[in-house]
Amino acid sequence: MHDVIPTLPDSDRTLLAASLTCFAIAGVANVAVDEVELTLGATALAIVGVYGVARYAQSVTRRTLAQTALGLWLSFIGVAGTHAVGLETVGAAMPGPAGATVVALTAITWATLLAAAGATLFLGFREYGSPAPADEQVIDGETSDYSTR
């Protein structure tokens, strides 16, 4: 017997969380030190993060992916506002060590930027690969074989 209730693909948020973690570590590692080995390691982590976002994009619906991308972009814009004020200024205003706040804000900035860009990119790939709603004959200006009385 066939299933009559459609099921949505599994939404594996752990992939998205792991990607955000990879992007955050890669961003902090790339900003912190200018060593070649650390930069290569950060690049490898960023690639793993992109793979995680790609797998997440495959496991959710287009609508969910669009909402995720929008949420990530809004988060990035919110965190980017702290850069306009200055990370050290925000770090001094927050309780605790200022250096830890600066590192945390840098990690959040990189994580949200790269995840938002990745989610948007994969959403674009999905939209590009989806069947067009318009008929090809209408676009080309051809008429159908049927009369239009």
VORO-348444 format. One record per residue: y, z, x of N, C-alpha, C in turn. Coordinates in nm, 4 decimals. Atoms other than C-alpha are relative to their C-alpha. Layout:
N
      n_py      n_pz      n_px     ca_py     ca_pz     ca_px      c_py      c_pz      c_px
         Y         Z         X         Y         Z         X         Y         Z         X
...
//
This chain:
149
      n_py      n_pz      n_px     ca_py     ca_pz     ca_px      c_py      c_pz      c_px
   -0.1169    0.0000    0.0841    0.0000    0.0000    0.0000    0.1245    0.0000    0.0895
   -0.1225    0.0106   -0.0773    0.3485   -0.0842    0.1265    0.0926    0.1173   -0.0305
   -0.1006   -0.1036    0.0211    0.6220    0.1699    0.1741    0.1122   -0.0571   -0.0849
   -0.1079    0.0466    0.0854    0.8809    0.1383   -0.0975    0.1324    0.0667    0.0339
   -0.1216   -0.0683   -0.0408    1.1295    0.3787    0.0540    0.0310   -0.0437    0.1429
   -0.0322    0.0429   -0.1364    1.3064    0.2251    0.3533    0.0342    0.1207    0.0867
   -0.0292   -0.1084   -0.0924    1.3247    0.4515    0.6531    0.0950   -0.0509    0.1062
   -0.0946    0.0344   -0.1048    1.6051    0.4518    0.9031   -0.0653    0.0197    0.1361
    0.0533   -0.0225   -0.1343    1.5302    0.4185    1.2710    0.0332    0.1422    0.0462
   -0.0231   -0.1349   -0.0502    1.5018    0.7475    1.4547    0.1284    0.0035    0.0824
   -0.1231   -0.0187   -0.0740    1.8319    0.8699    1.5880   -0.0269    0.1009    0.1102
    0.0324   -0.0873   -0.1109    1.7557    1.0130    1.9295    0.1283    0.0409    0.0709
   -0.1254   -0.0475   -0.0576    2.0667    1.2105    2.0140   -0.0182    0.0559    0.1399
    0.0214   -0.0498   -0.1356    1.9033    1.3497    2.3246    0.0290   -0.1089    0.1034
   -0.0347    0.1092   -0.0911    1.9428    1.0072    2.4838    0.1508   -0.0067    0.0214
   -0.1455    0.0020   -0.0121    2.3136    1.0139    2.4100    0.0495    0.1198    0.0801
   -0.0396   -0.1194   -0.0748    2.3453    1.3695    2.5410   -0.0337   -0.0140    0.1485
    0.0379    0.0219   -0.1398    2.1569    1.2779    2.8593    0.0925   -0.1014    0.0655
   -0.0933    0.0998   -0.0538    2.3818    0.9745    2.9046    0.1356    0.0625    0.0287
   -0.1278   -0.0682   -0.0219    2.6932    1.1858    2.8622   -0.0064    0.0891    0.1238
    0.0173   -0.0844   -0.1176    2.5567    1.4270    3.1230    0.0001   -0.0831    0.1275
    0.0025    0.0888   -0.1175    2.4821    1.1441    3.3670    0.1399   -0.0524    0.0320
   -0.1354    0.0509   -0.0215    2.8304    0.9991    3.3174    0.0925    0.1089    0.0536
   -0.0853   -0.1099   -0.0453    2.9944    1.3400    3.3651   -0.0261    0.0329    0.1466
    0.0335   -0.0299   -0.1393    2.8075    1.4122    3.6877    0.0445   -0.1132    0.0915
   -0.0408    0.1150   -0.0811    2.8706    1.0604    3.8175    0.1511   -0.0031    0.0180
   -0.1456    0.0003   -0.0100    3.2424    1.0873    3.7398    0.0523    0.1054    0.0938
   -0.0440   -0.1081   -0.0881    3.2845    1.4214    3.9125   -0.0416   -0.0280    0.1432
    0.0478    0.0293   -0.1356    3.0741    1.3150    4.2114    0.0807   -0.1116    0.0643
   -0.0757    0.1127   -0.0551    3.2698    0.9926    4.2531    0.1429    0.0403    0.0336
   -0.1370   -0.0435   -0.0233    3.6076    1.1675    4.2334    0.0070    0.1035    0.1111
   -0.0038   -0.1144   -0.0901    3.5163    1.4698    4.4450   -0.0003   -0.0393    0.1481
    0.0182    0.0294   -0.1419    3.4081    1.3150    4.7753   -0.0111   -0.1505    0.0184
    0.0058    0.1438   -0.0281    3.4415    0.9721    4.9339   -0.1109   -0.0341    0.0996
    0.1126    0.0337   -0.0846    3.1005    0.9587    5.0976   -0.0805   -0.1119   -0.0659
    0.0738    0.1152    0.0507    2.8923    0.6435    5.0618   -0.1250    0.0443   -0.0748
    0.1233   -0.0452    0.0640    2.5711    0.8301    4.9768    0.0286    0.0596   -0.1373
   -0.0347   -0.0610    0.1274    2.7419    1.0300    4.7027    0.0452   -0.1055   -0.1006
   -0.0427    0.1089    0.0877    2.9018    0.7150    4.5618   -0.1205   -0.0797   -0.0505
    0.1217    0.0699    0.0426    2.5635    0.5403    4.5552   -0.0790    0.0827   -0.1001
    0.0676   -0.0878    0.0949    2.4098    0.8404    4.3829    0.0711    0.0029   -0.1348
   -0.0781    0.0018    0.1239    2.6937    0.8442    4.1280   -0.0194   -0.1315   -0.0740
    0.0234    0.1301    0.0621    2.6431    0.4741    4.0656   -0.1374   -0.0055   -0.0653
    0.1350   -0.0040    0.0579    2.2712    0.5268    4.0104   -0.0017    0.0848   -0.1272
   -0.0077   -0.0832    0.1203    2.3472    0.8071    3.7632    0.0714   -0.0731   -0.1125
   -0.0710    0.0762    0.1031    2.5941    0.5846    3.5797   -0.0902   -0.1081   -0.0594
    0.0933    0.1012    0.0498    2.3286    0.3134    3.5529   -0.1026    0.0634   -0.0928
    0.0934   -0.0727    0.0872    2.0841    0.5673    3.4087    0.0691    0.0343   -0.1315
   -0.0758   -0.0298    0.1209    2.3567    0.6688    3.1640    0.0153   -0.1214   -0.0902
   -0.0115    0.1226    0.0793    2.4097    0.3102    3.0528   -0.1337   -0.0332   -0.0655
    0.1320    0.0236    0.0579    2.0352    0.2741    3.0017   -0.0233    0.0928   -0.1194
    0.0143   -0.0937    0.1109    2.0392    0.5849    2.7844    0.0816   -0.0401   -0.1210
   -0.0832    0.0465    0.1113    2.3260    0.4513    2.5746   -0.0636   -0.1233   -0.0647
    0.0657    0.1197    0.0541    2.1403    0.1208    2.5370   -0.1192    0.0383   -0.0873
    0.1144   -0.0444    0.0798    1.8266    0.2988    2.4158    0.0466    0.0684   -0.1281
   -0.0556   -0.0647    0.1188    2.0367    0.5102    2.1786    0.0483   -0.1056   -0.0986
   -0.0526    0.1065    0.0864    2.2048    0.1955    2.0454   -0.1122   -0.0729   -0.0732
    0.1134    0.0646    0.0651    1.8629    0.0469    1.9692   -0.0618    0.0876   -0.1079
    0.0704   -0.0901    0.0902    1.7476    0.3560    1.7845    0.0803    0.0381   -0.1242
   -0.0821   -0.0364    0.1156    2.0359    0.3881    1.5370    0.0462   -0.1267   -0.0723
   -0.0530    0.1129    0.0761    2.1862    0.1674    1.2685    0.1348   -0.0424    0.0565
   -0.1309    0.0486   -0.0472    2.4958   -0.0412    1.3325    0.1122    0.0914   -0.0454
   -0.1041   -0.0888    0.0519    2.7017    0.1873    1.1137    0.0080    0.1289    0.0819
    0.0028   -0.1223   -0.0803    2.5932    0.4967    1.3052    0.0536   -0.0259    0.1401
   -0.0495    0.0349   -0.1333    2.6601    0.3226    1.6354    0.1510   -0.0189   -0.0020
   -0.1450    0.0183    0.0111    3.0079    0.2225    1.5176    0.0700    0.1351   -0.0151
   -0.0595   -0.1329    0.0162    3.0808    0.5800    1.4070   -0.0060    0.0786    0.1304
    0.0124   -0.0677   -0.1292    2.9534    0.7124    1.7390    0.1034   -0.0532    0.0983
   -0.0980    0.0594   -0.0912    3.1690    0.4676    1.9344    0.1420    0.0450   -0.0355
   -0.1328   -0.0437    0.0425    3.4758    0.5573    1.7282    0.0234    0.1469    0.0359
   -0.0121   -0.1411   -0.0352    3.4119    0.9281    1.7757    0.0182    0.0213    0.1491
   -0.0143   -0.0112   -0.1457    3.3716    0.8825    2.1505    0.1371   -0.0467    0.0467
   -0.1341    0.0471   -0.0375    3.6942    0.6802    2.1744    0.1064    0.1021   -0.0376
   -0.0969   -0.1017    0.0410    3.8854    0.9449    1.9783   -0.0081    0.1220    0.0916
    0.0167   -0.1113   -0.0943    3.7402    1.2147    2.2040    0.0641   -0.0329    0.1339
   -0.0601    0.0407   -0.1273    3.8435    1.0192    2.5116    0.1527    0.0042   -0.0079
   -0.1461   -0.0009    0.0141    4.1982    0.9743    2.3813    0.0515    0.1435   -0.0025
   -0.0401   -0.1403    0.0027    4.2176    1.3465    2.3095   -0.0030    0.0639    0.1378
    0.0104   -0.0571   -0.1350    4.0991    1.4410    2.6574    0.0981   -0.0672    0.0951
   -0.0933    0.0708   -0.0873    4.3164    1.1760    2.8196    0.1412    0.0572   -0.0102
   -0.1305   -0.0648    0.0141    4.6180    1.3609    2.6830    0.0207    0.1110    0.1012
   -0.0128   -0.1044   -0.1017    4.5430    1.6404    2.9272    0.0389   -0.0595    0.1352
   -0.0390    0.0649   -0.1250    4.5861    1.3919    3.2116    0.1497   -0.0292    0.0012
   -0.1444    0.0239    0.0074    4.9368    1.3122    3.0879    0.0767    0.1272    0.0354
   -0.0638   -0.1277   -0.0323    5.0263    1.6808    3.1117   -0.0258    0.0364    0.1449
    0.0403   -0.0342   -0.1362    4.8411    1.7212    3.4384   -0.1174    0.0949   -0.0047
    0.1200   -0.0829    0.0035    4.4968    1.8642    3.4982    0.0236    0.1375    0.0615
   -0.0276   -0.1284   -0.0632    4.6276    2.1352    3.7296    0.0839    0.0891   -0.0904
   -0.0821   -0.0765    0.0936    4.8865    2.2401    3.4722   -0.0859    0.0581   -0.1110
    0.0904   -0.0480    0.1046    4.6209    2.2654    3.2022   -0.0925    0.1065    0.0567
    0.0883   -0.0976   -0.0636    4.3905    2.4476    3.4448    0.0678    0.1334    0.0229
   -0.0746   -0.1244   -0.0211    4.6611    2.7023    3.5238    0.0251    0.0725   -0.1320
   -0.0270   -0.0608    0.1296    4.7269    2.7618    3.1536   -0.1254    0.0575   -0.0642
    0.1259   -0.0461    0.0591    4.3594    2.8180    3.0687   -0.0501    0.1240    0.0737
    0.0574   -0.1155   -0.0691    4.1791    3.1447    3.1410   -0.1123   -0.0439    0.0931
    0.1039    0.0332   -0.0959    3.9464    3.1388    3.4382    0.0562   -0.0798    0.1160
   -0.0462    0.0748   -0.1171    3.9611    2.9459    3.7618    0.0525   -0.1387   -0.0384
   -0.0618    0.1288    0.0315    4.1893    2.6437    3.7481   -0.0856   -0.1160    0.0507
    0.0838    0.1065   -0.0549    3.9552    2.4382    3.9664   -0.1160   -0.0355   -0.0908
    0.1114    0.0254    0.0917    3.6687    2.4774    3.7221    0.0466   -0.0767   -0.1228
   -0.0550    0.0712    0.1152    3.8889    2.3617    3.4358    0.0290   -0.1453    0.0353
   -0.0292    0.1371   -0.0441    4.0005    2.0563    3.6342   -0.1287   -0.0810    0.0110
    0.1283    0.0699   -0.0138    3.6390    1.9646    3.7161   -0.0599   -0.0278   -0.1377
    0.0556    0.0186    0.1355    3.5319    2.0159    3.3534    0.0742   -0.1095   -0.0750
   -0.0771    0.1043    0.0679    3.8160    1.8002    3.2197   -0.0266   -0.1374    0.0604
    0.0340    0.1278   -0.0645    3.7377    1.5297    3.4749   -0.1368   -0.0485   -0.0478
    0.1346    0.0369    0.0466    3.3707    1.5356    3.3733    0.0038   -0.0488   -0.1442
   -0.0084    0.0400    0.1407    3.4554    1.5162    3.0032    0.0699   -0.1348   -0.0134
   -0.0718    0.1276    0.0053    3.6994    1.2319    3.0657   -0.0921   -0.1157    0.0353
    0.0903    0.1076   -0.0414    3.4463    1.0215    3.2537   -0.1131   -0.0203   -0.0988
    0.1125    0.0107    0.0927    3.1656    1.1001    3.0115    0.0419   -0.0709   -0.1279
   -0.0421    0.0622    0.1258    3.3627    1.0061    2.7015    0.0442   -0.1447    0.0211
   -0.0444    0.1378   -0.0255    3.5176    0.6955    2.8594   -0.1188   -0.0944    0.0162
    0.1126    0.0897   -0.0255    3.1930    0.5470    2.9863   -0.0932   -0.0110   -0.1205
    0.0864    0.0055    0.1186    2.9920    0.6412    2.6772    0.0665   -0.0806   -0.1116
   -0.0702    0.0769    0.1032    3.2588    0.4997    2.4439   -0.0024   -0.1488    0.0323
    0.0036    0.1411   -0.0396    3.2768    0.1767    2.6417   -0.1399   -0.0574   -0.0167
    0.1380    0.0467    0.0149    2.8975    0.1488    2.6491   -0.0395   -0.0173   -0.1455
    0.0342    0.0098    0.1417    2.8577    0.2184    2.2785    0.0703   -0.1184   -0.0652
   -0.0744    0.1135    0.0548    3.1281   -0.0352    2.1949   -0.0593   -0.1324    0.0477
    0.0603    0.1212   -0.0555    2.9702   -0.2927    2.4234   -0.1317   -0.0330   -0.0697
    0.1282    0.0251    0.0662    2.6258   -0.2517    2.2690    0.0175   -0.0292   -0.1487
   -0.0308    0.0351    0.1388    2.7769   -0.2589    1.9210    0.0435   -0.1465   -0.0076
   -0.0402    0.1407   -0.0052    2.9386   -0.5897    2.0141   -0.1188   -0.0922    0.0190
    0.1209    0.0796   -0.0187    2.6061   -0.7227    2.1385   -0.0795   -0.0092   -0.1292
    0.0719   -0.0003    0.1268    2.4479   -0.6219    1.8097    0.0668   -0.0888   -0.1024
   -0.0729    0.0830    0.0959    2.7184   -0.7876    1.6045   -0.0099   -0.1471    0.0379
    0.0106    0.1378   -0.0449    2.7021   -1.1019    1.8144   -0.1374   -0.0569   -0.0306
    0.1367    0.0453    0.0236    2.3257   -1.1206    1.7701   -0.0403   -0.0014   -0.1457
    0.0380   -0.0043    0.1410    2.3309   -1.0623    1.3952    0.0230   -0.1357   -0.0641
   -0.0188    0.1292    0.0661    2.2961   -1.3595    1.1617    0.1373   -0.0054   -0.0676
   -0.1330    0.0184    0.0582    2.6284   -1.4989    1.0446   -0.0096   -0.0022   -0.1522
    0.0065   -0.0012    0.1457    2.7079   -1.4400    0.6768    0.0352   -0.1348   -0.0629
   -0.0401    0.1286    0.0555    2.8585   -1.7868    0.6284   -0.1062   -0.1055    0.0304
    0.0950    0.1082   -0.0187    2.6447   -2.0964    0.5877    0.0579   -0.0988    0.1010
   -0.0452    0.0920   -0.1034    2.6635   -2.3373    0.8802    0.0594   -0.1281   -0.0581
   -0.0504    0.1228    0.0610    2.7190   -2.6345    0.6502    0.1428    0.0176   -0.0482
   -0.1355   -0.0248    0.0485    3.0297   -2.4769    0.5015    0.0973    0.0023    0.1166
   -0.0874   -0.0066   -0.1165    3.1737   -2.4108    0.8449    0.0265   -0.1395    0.0552
   -0.0154    0.1341   -0.0538    3.1131   -2.7678    0.9600    0.0683   -0.0958   -0.0966
   -0.0671    0.0862    0.0969    3.2703   -2.9104    0.6429   -0.0948   -0.0944   -0.0705
    0.0956    0.0862    0.0673    2.9500   -3.0726    0.5254   -0.0249    0.0483   -0.1405
    0.0360   -0.0392    0.1365    2.8514   -3.0757    0.1637   -0.1507    0.0079   -0.0103
    0.1448   -0.0121    0.0189    2.5099   -2.9826    0.0384   -0.0528   -0.1243   -0.0704
    0.0635    0.1118    0.0689    2.2638   -3.2286   -0.1099    0.0044    0.0146   -0.1508
   -0.0038   -0.0238    0.1436    2.3130   -3.0768   -0.4524    0.1386   -0.0334   -0.0535
   -0.1285    0.0339    0.0599    2.5840   -3.1958   -0.6865    0.0709    0.1284   -0.0445
   -0.0805   -0.1168    0.0361    2.8663   -2.9542   -0.7709    0.0718   -0.0237   -0.1308
   -0.0610    0.0274    0.1295    2.9264   -3.0382   -1.1372    0.0438    0.1229   -0.0687
//
